[in-house]
Amino acid sequence: MTGRILIVDDVPTNIKLLEAKLQREYYEIIAATSGDQALEMARSQSPDLILLDIMMPGMDGFDVCRQLKLDPACSNIPVVMITALTDLEDRVRGLNAGADDFISKPVNDVPLLSRVRSLIRLKSLVDMWKVREETVQKLGLRGFGLVMDHETYLNGKVLFVSNTRHMVESLADALVEDKDQCSFTHAPSECQALLQTKQFELVVIGLDIGEQGALRLTSQIRNNSNAAIRTLPILILSMHDSEMDIVAKALDIGISDYITAPIHRPEFIARVRTQIRRYRFQERMRTNYEQSITQATIDPLTNVYNRRFLDANLSQILSRSQSSHKPLVVAFCDLDHFKQLNDTYGHQAGDAVLVEFARRLQANLRGNDLVARMGGEEFIVIMPDTMIETAAMVAERLRSKVGNEPFLLPDGRQAAVTVSIGLTCNSEGPDESIFDLVKRADEAMYFAKNSGRNRVSTSLPDRPMNLQASHV
């Protein structure tokens, strides 16, 4: 995975050294020699990762990182601080400022490249959500406007997987306000069971369970069918310097972070809090997106798709049917004398009838059939991979379910309701548009209306005006 990397250092030689290492891996490099220039380039160039020197004149790396994380345009760009400082307090200070990791000078190629790949992969995930936010805005809905810095880390739910119980319990004790939320296991198989039954926001895996155990567990989490589990952050506890090759493999598989022994408790706390905040941020983005899409595409009264969804998807559905040479049926359904029903019983009763009609529609169709409310009392049903004869039998069953079973109204009364249904199917030709299908189905529905209502009418593509309506 390639990407654009911004290197920030006031020493040109240091920039050249990092540039040489990263260009060999085909990364695009841009550079800044001051904090102010770094902020300007981050906003204008949108890098996928920032390698940030701490010790710079004027604005140091800590201040640059803080400002980046407070700017919605830059807050999601991963930051790795590169420093000669060995003071653990400075590492904690950097993590609290928003840095994702530290790399010490002189820079070792293996941890550098592994970390770069891991963080750029993370950035691409956040970018995907940003694209979806833009899609939501194009649909005329309010965007999320979320910034990770606004997320809290309190009451984080952490699962520890390690053979060294006393060590992980000591680390859990460091998470004072979150200690009661922690769970422990030494067996990867039990970890999988816990993930299925309890909700977690971070998994901490100790390499003391063995290289294969840790890597296999990481892979299983990343390939889980449940999105909430698949995207869980994973923090690796490395016990020895000799395990850095394993850490590099784990980063490539998909861990989120690591910490090496001797483990400094304030640094561990800072890394845990960062991962929990990031996970909550991404989950909030996902939830907001799903809610926004629901608002954009679902009819709030009947809970079926709305016209906006149909307009966006019908052409693709027809195109798939044409390319696979499979039949596609469109049914246009219209409740008979609906205005009269509203006038007699009131609009609340009319709404109740629409809700119940949509329920009966869905109950008498297959899972892959699509139901949408066009507006008012008009509904469309799309039946992929369905012969017109089969669709006619389904429509007749639906007509009978509506006409022969009274609708219960909110005041306890019952109302007799009928429906007229028009059917058509796609033709063999490639030039047919979805507009042609909907128009034919609409014409067939009006033919059923004009033939006495409470009927199913069929219009075939080769004989569009030769309409036939079933007799009741």
Rosetta blueprint (number, residue, H / E / L):
1 M L
2 T L
3 G L
4 R E
5 I E
6 L E
7 I E
8 V E
9 D L
10 D L
11 V L
12 P H
13 T H
14 N H
15 I H
16 K H
17 L H
18 L H
19 E H
20 A H
21 K H
22 L H
23 Q H
24 R L
25 E L
26 Y L
27 Y L
28 E E
29 I E
30 I E
31 A E
32 A E
33 T L
34 S L
35 G H
36 D H
37 Q H
38 A H
39 L H
40 E H
41 M H
42 A H
43 R H
44 S H
45 Q H
46 S L
47 P L
48 D L
49 L E
50 I E
51 L E
52 L E
53 D E
54 I L
55 M L
56 M L
57 P L
58 G L
59 M L
60 D L
61 G H
62 F H
63 D H
64 V H
65 C H
66 R H
67 Q H
68 L H
69 K H
70 L H
71 D L
72 P L
73 A L
74 C L
75 S L
76 N L
77 I L
78 P L
79 V E
80 V E
81 M E
82 I E
83 T E
84 A L
85 L L
86 T L
87 D L
88 L H
89 E H
90 D H
91 R H
92 V H
93 R H
94 G H
95 L H
96 N H
97 A H
98 G L
99 A L
100 D L
101 D E
102 F E
103 I E
104 S E
105 K L
106 P L
107 V L
108 N L
109 D H
110 V H
111 P H
112 L H
113 L H
114 S H
115 R H
116 V H
117 R H
118 S H
119 L H
120 I H
121 R H
122 L H
123 K H
124 S H
125 L H
126 V H
127 D H
128 M H
129 W H
130 K H
131 V H
132 R H
133 E H
134 E H
135 T H
136 V H
137 Q H
138 K H
139 L L
140 G L
141 L L
142 R L
143 G L
144 F L
145 G L
146 L L
147 V L
148 M H
149 D H
150 H H
151 E L
152 T L
153 Y L
154 L L
155 N L
156 G L
157 K L
158 V E
159 L E
160 F E
161 V E
162 S L
163 N L
164 T L
165 R H
166 H H
167 M H
168 V H
169 E H
170 S H
171 L H
172 A H
173 D H
174 A H
175 L L
176 V H
177 E H
178 D H
179 K H
180 D H
181 Q H
182 C L
183 S E
184 F E
185 T E
186 H L
187 A L
188 P H
189 S H
190 E H
191 C H
192 Q H
193 A H
194 L H
195 L H
196 Q H
197 T H
198 K L
199 Q L
200 F L
201 E L
202 L E
203 V E
204 V E
205 I E
206 G E
207 L H
208 D H
209 I H
210 G L
211 E H
212 Q H
213 G H
214 A H
215 L H
216 R H
217 L H
218 T H
219 S H
220 Q H
221 I H
222 R H
223 N L
224 N L
225 S L
226 N L
227 A H
228 A H
229 I H
230 R H
231 T L
232 L L
233 P L
234 I E
235 L E
236 I E
237 L E
238 S E
239 M L
240 H L
241 D H
242 S H
243 E H
244 M H
245 D H
246 I H
247 V H
248 A H
249 K H
250 A H
251 L H
252 D H
253 I H
254 G L
255 I L
256 S L
257 D E
258 Y E
259 I E
260 T E
261 A L
262 P L
263 I L
264 H L
265 R H
266 P H
267 E H
268 F H
269 I H
270 A H
271 R H
272 V H
273 R H
274 T H
275 Q H
276 I H
277 R H
278 R H
279 Y H
280 R H
281 F H
282 Q H
283 E H
284 R H
285 M H
286 R H
287 T H
288 N H
289 Y H
290 E H
291 Q H
292 S H
293 I H
294 T H
295 Q H
296 A H
297 T H
298 I E
299 D L
300 P L
301 L L
302 T L
303 N L
304 V L
305 Y E
306 N E
307 R H
308 R H
309 F H
310 L H
311 D H
312 A H
313 N H
314 L H
315 S H
316 Q H
317 I H
318 L H
319 S H
320 R H
321 S H
322 Q H
323 S H
324 S H
325 H L
326 K L
327 P L
328 L E
329 V E
330 V E
331 A E
332 F E
333 C E
334 D E
335 L E
336 D L
337 H L
338 F H
339 K H
340 Q H
341 L H
342 N H
343 D H
344 T H
345 Y H
346 G L
347 H H
348 Q H
349 A H
350 G H
351 D H
352 A H
353 V H
354 L H
355 V H
356 E H
357 F H
358 A H
359 R H
360 R H
361 L H
362 Q H
363 A H
364 N L
365 L L
366 R L
367 G L
368 N L
369 D L
370 L E
371 V E
372 A E
373 R E
374 M E
375 G E
376 G L
377 E L
378 E E
379 F E
380 I E
381 V E
382 I E
383 M E
384 P E
385 D L
386 T L
387 M L
388 I H
389 E H
390 T H
391 A H
392 A H
393 M H
394 V H
395 A H
396 E H
397 R H
398 L H
399 R H
400 S H
401 K H
402 V H
403 G H
404 N L
405 E L
406 P L
407 F E
408 L E
409 L L
410 P L
411 D L
412 G L
413 R L
414 Q E
415 A E
416 A L
417 V L
418 T L
419 V E
420 S E
421 I E
422 G E
423 L E
424 T E
425 C E
426 N L
427 S L
428 E L
429 G L
430 P L
431 D L
432 E L
433 S L
434 I H
435 F H
436 D H
437 L H
438 V H
439 K H
440 R H
441 A H
442 D H
443 E H
444 A H
445 M H
446 Y H
447 F H
448 A H
449 K H
450 N H
451 S L
452 G L
453 R L
454 N L
455 R L
456 V E
457 S E
458 T E
459 S E
460 L E
461 P L
462 D L
463 R E
464 P E
465 M E
466 N E
467 L E
468 Q E
469 A E
470 S L
471 H L
472 V L
